[in-house]
Amino acid sequence: MAPTLVSAAVGALLAAALLGGAFDRRTVAVVVAAALVPSLDAAASLVVPGATNALLHAVWAPLLVGAAVYWDASLRPASALRDRFGRRGVRVAWVALASLVVAGIGSALFAGEGAALLYPLEDARYVVRGRLVFSTQEGVVQTFLALGGDGSGVLPLRTAGGAVADPVASWINPDGRPGLDPAAGREFRFVDGGWQLVVAAAAAATLAVRFRRGGEATDAPEVPR
């Protein structure tokens, strides 16, 4: 799984970019927490085989949450979110959902061991790896999508083993299989590469600037009519 710090950093960047006038310490904490929710499936792997990068990394939870927020905010005559938290509550909910998908699940797809997006319907763990280049001899070359049936899973993406057959190790569960071994060696990864350190530093700097400015609202004020 992708380092927790990287997921939190991407979530923080999304909070700074998307919260607008709802930006404050509490809402940033909500958005960053949403980015960390998928990593909790590592704890579930102590009981559920192959749960790491699968149970909370599948597409079903974001789809259900997104449908619930849309129904409440757009279809119901009286929105529970809007009545309790105002318009900012709806905005924070959408940004938190984006953080869960992009920072939580996306970090495993792009920077980790992959995510079992269709778990439990499919065991395959997908990764987004490749390059996009323009060659004077071959034209545009992309290797992100496995087109023409090259991928072994349902989706046109590369696969990195199966959730159950090739469990992902984590600090909580070093071998990824059910059962707790207190004597097992554990490593808590902060970053796995230079670019991840850059992302973490950029997130820290961005939040520092925003908070120093008092979380200035970027939304235009409403004009009374």
Order of alpha helices (4+ residues) and beta strands (2+ residues): alpha-alpha-alpha-alpha-alpha-alpha-alpha-beta-beta-beta-beta-alpha
